[in-house]
């Protein structure tokens, strides 16, 4: 509807400019026709530009999905959008609405997951890319000095956190044995 009204307005405006330019040519004496032709040409160009802009005009819905009164950055809608929660807290043991089950949940029957499964679910994000200085999986040069400290030290760092690595690599659903299996897998 808004686009239709916009086109009608610009169409009427262009028609008025055309009528003014034509009437200026035919109603003036011949001596003034040259000056009038320049003015009418200017009016005609102006009318064409108005008509052209009507063709390119967008509706207000094309510019924003919000109604006119709700587009500003200081509106209640915009403020609420900026300060809305970015996550939810889910306490273990309580049912959480809208929160999917953890991707790293234990395997069916309570059997511990393999080191590779834990690595792929929780560790590959950092140890696959080397993020924050994490030694990459399969990088013997990076793992050499760490392995020299002994597996018990590696297990302790993986379980309690060390430098940029959070405790259990943020896999809070992983058992200690699963973390140790992941350490064995990633440090090969």
ChimeraX attribute file (.defattr): number of C-alpha atoms within 10 A of each C-alpha:
attribute: neighborCount
match mode: 1-to-1
recipient: residues
	/A:1	8
	/A:2	11
	/A:3	16
	/A:4	11
	/A:5	12
	/A:6	16
	/A:7	22
	/A:8	14
	/A:9	15
	/A:10	21
	/A:11	19
	/A:12	14
	/A:13	16
	/A:14	23
	/A:15	17
	/A:16	15
	/A:17	20
	/A:18	20
	/A:19	15
	/A:20	15
	/A:21	21
	/A:22	17
	/A:23	13
	/A:24	18
	/A:25	20
	/A:26	11
	/A:27	9
	/A:28	11
	/A:29	11
	/A:30	11
	/A:31	8
	/A:32	11
	/A:33	16
	/A:34	12
	/A:35	13
	/A:36	20
	/A:37	16
	/A:38	13
	/A:39	16
	/A:40	22
	/A:41	15
	/A:42	14
	/A:43	20
	/A:44	22
	/A:45	15
	/A:46	16
	/A:47	23
	/A:48	19
	/A:49	14
	/A:50	21
	/A:51	21
	/A:52	15
	/A:53	15
	/A:54	20
	/A:55	14
	/A:56	10
	/A:57	14
	/A:58	15
	/A:59	15
	/A:60	14
	/A:61	12
	/A:62	10
	/A:63	9
	/A:64	11
	/A:65	10
	/A:66	13
	/A:67	9
	/A:68	10
	/A:69	7
	/A:70	14
	/A:71	15
	/A:72	12
	/A:73	11
	/A:74	10
	/A:75	12
	/A:76	12
	/A:77	13
	/A:78	13
	/A:79	12
	/A:80	11
	/A:81	11
	/A:82	11
	/A:83	8
	/A:84	8
	/A:85	8
	/A:86	6
	/A:87	7
	/A:88	10
	/A:89	7
	/A:90	12
	/A:91	8
	/A:92	8
	/A:93	6
	/A:94	7
	/A:95	9
	/A:96	13
	/A:97	8
	/A:98	8
	/A:99	11
	/A:100	7
	/A:101	8
	/A:102	10
	/A:103	10
	/A:104	17
	/A:105	16
	/A:106	16
	/A:107	11
	/A:108	8
	/A:109	6
	/A:110	8
	/A:111	8
	/A:112	18
	/A:113	21
	/A:114	17
	/A:115	20
	/A:116	18
	/A:117	17
	/A:118	25
	/A:119	27
	/A:120	16
	/A:121	14
	/A:122	21
	/A:123	23
	/A:124	17
	/A:125	14
	/A:126	18
	/A:127	21
	/A:128	16
	/A:129	13
	/A:130	14
	/A:131	14
	/A:132	11
	/A:133	13
	/A:134	18
	/A:135	21
	/A:136	19
	/A:137	21
	/A:138	14
	/A:139	14
	/A:140	14
	/A:141	10
	/A:142	15
	/A:143	17
	/A:144	12
	/A:145	10
	/A:146	15
	/A:147	15
	/A:148	10
	/A:149	10
	/A:150	10
	/A:151	15
	/A:152	11
	/A:153	13
	/A:154	19
	/A:155	20
	/A:156	16
	/A:157	18
	/A:158	21
	/A:159	23
	/A:160	12
	/A:161	16
	/A:162	14
	/A:163	9
	/A:164	11
	/A:165	18
	/A:166	14
	/A:167	15
	/A:168	24
	/A:169	21
	/A:170	14
	/A:171	21
	/A:172	13
	/A:173	14
	/A:174	21
	/A:175	15
	/A:176	16
	/A:177	15
	/A:178	22
	/A:179	25
	/A:180	23
	/A:181	20
	/A:182	24
	/A:183	23
	/A:184	16
	/A:185	17
	/A:186	23
	/A:187	20
	/A:188	11
